[in-house]
Amino acid sequence: IYLFWGIMDLLGLISYAALAINDGRVPFIPDIIRFQESITQYGAAGGLVIWMMIPFMSGFLLRLTLFYSAWSFICKTEINTLFFIFQEMLRIITFTASIPLLILLVTATGTGSAGIIFFIFAATEILKIASIIWCKKHKIPRT
């Protein structure tokens, strides 16, 4: 189970990097530049900046945490519970599913309405949380 979730996090990183490279961008750098341009364009005052910053920082932090998360699930002997909760909160804020292939498959086939995508997102996150809790509770070994 841990290996599966580690591979899913790796796939999330790979798909992010592949999409960025396919668009002719270096992963992470243009995101920061576009965010700075948006702040400049809309002004740095008032509550709008906070509402712009929350999704950006959440998405950026989520992508960064995927490195540690993948390594944790694949290589470490114990999963840090606080880190896991933090990452799940970031996933919910950014609406990023733990099984990226399902969302990509649904969107690629053109059958993905908002309801279907929301259902898949909710199901994958519930499955991930439940499976990790189950493994921790029953002290399931990594292999």
N, C-alpha and C positions, 0 to 999 in steps of 0.2 A: 504493500500500500504506500509506504514512504517513497519507494523507488518510483512508483507511478506518478505521485505528486511532484517529485523532483524533476522527472522528465517533462511533465506538463509546464512547470516553471521555465525549464530550458526552452521548450517550444515557444512559450510566450516571449522570451527574450529574442529567440531566433526570428520569430515572425515580425516583431517590432523592428529589428535590425534589417531584415530582408525588405520590408516595406519602405523603410527609410532609404536604403541603398537603391532600391528600384526607382524611387523618386529622385535619385541623384543627390541625396543628402547624407551627411555623416550622422549616425544616431546620436541623440541628446543635444548636440550643439545648436542646430537650427531651432529646436524647441525653445531653448533659452533665449535665443535671439528674437524669435517671433513673440515670445512673451514680453520681452523688454520693449519691442516695437508697439505692442498692443497697449502697454501701460503708458507709453509716450503719446500714442494716438488718442487714447481716451482720457488722459490726464491722470495724475498721481494723487488726486485728492478725493476725499469722500469714501463712502462705503463700496462704490463700484470696484475699487482696487481689491478690496478684501474678497469680493465675490469672484473676481477674476483670478486671484491668487490661490484660493482654496482648491479649485479643480486642477490648476496647473501644478501646484506643489504636490498634491495628492498623486497625480499621475506620474510625475517625475520621481517622487519617492518610491512609488510602487515599482517602477521599472528598475530603480537602483536596488531595491530589496530583493528582487527576483534572483540576483546573483547569489546573495547569501542564502536565500530560501532554497534554491536548487541545490546548492552545496550542502546545506543542512539536511535536506531530505535524502540526498544520495549518500553522503559521506559521514555525517556526524552520528554519534550514538544517541543523542537526545535532541529533541526539538524544543526550542525556547518558547514557552507558552505565551509570554508577553509579546514577543516578536510576532508569533503566529496571529494573535488577536489584533495587533497593530496592522499587520498586512491585510487581514480580512476586512478591517475597517476601511483601509485604502481601496480595496477591491470594490466595496459597496459604494463608496463615495464616487469612484471613477467608473462604476458599472463595468468592471473588467472581470470576465469569467475565468475560473481556474483551469478550465479545459478549453483552450483557445481554438482547437480544431473544430469543435462543435459549432461555435459562432461563425467561424470562417466557412464551414460547410453550408450552413443555413443561408448565409449571405451570398455565397457563390452560386447556389442553386436558384436564388431569387424567390424563395418561398418564405423568407423571414419577415413576418410582420413584427411590429413592436411587441405584441402579446407573446408570440412564439419566442422571440429573443429574450424577453423578460423571464418567461417560464424556464428556459434553458439556463439562464444566468442564475436564477434562484435555486434551481435543482442542483446545479453543479456546486454552488457554494454550500448548500445544505449537506450534500454528499461529502464534500471535502471536510467540513467541520465535524460531521458525525463520524467519519472514518478515522480521523486523527484522534478524536476523543476516545473512540472505541479502542484504538491501538494503544493509547496511553493508559487507559483504564485496565486493559487486559495484559499490559506489558508485553505487547507483541514485539518480537525481535525484528531488526532491520532487514534481515535476509528473507 
